[in-house]
Amino acid sequence: MTLDILVEPGPAGKGFSQALRAAAEATLQDQGVTDAGLTVVMTDEAGMSALNLEFAGLNQATDVLAFPDGQPDPESGRLYLGDVILCPPVALAGAARGQHSLLDELALLTVHGVLHLLDHDHDNPEHQAQMWEAQARILRRLGSLVQPP
C-alpha cells in the first residue's frame, strides 16, 4: 500500500498535520484505496473566501472545499485524487456548535473532503445517508466521538 498524503498546515493549521494525515489515510483505507495521493491544505478565511468565490461563486469562507483531480502524478504515476482545503477559523464555529475540539472538527472535515475526492456526495437523501454512514464509520475507527450532522 502506497499512499502519499501531504498536509500543508500554513499559518492557520499548525499542530494538526499528523492527525489530519491519519484521518485522510483512514478514509482511503475504508474506501479500499491503496495506491494514491492527495493534499490537505489549511488556509485562512481570506484564502478560503477567494477559492469559494472563484470555484463556487460564493463570496464567503466555508469550512471545507474539495477539488478532485483523478490524474496520474507525473513523477510517480500514482493516481492523484486531488486537494482538500480546510479553513480552521471557520471550522472553529462548527466545533463550538458540536461541542467538540477544533482538532475533531478538522478530522471530520478531512474525512468529508476525502470522501468528496472519491466521488461521494450529499446531493440527495440517499447519497447523504451513504456519505454520513461512511463518515461515522471512519470517525469511529479513528476513536472520535464526533458524528456527522
Secondary structure as UniProt FT lines:
FT   STRAND          2..8
FT   TURN            10..12
FT   TURN            14..15
FT   HELIX           17..30
FT   TURN            31..32
FT   STRAND          35..42
FT   HELIX           45..56
FT   STRAND          64..72
FT   TURN            74..76
FT   STRAND          79..86
FT   HELIX           88..98
FT   HELIX           102..117
FT   TURN            118..119
FT   HELIX           125..141
FT   TURN            142..143
//
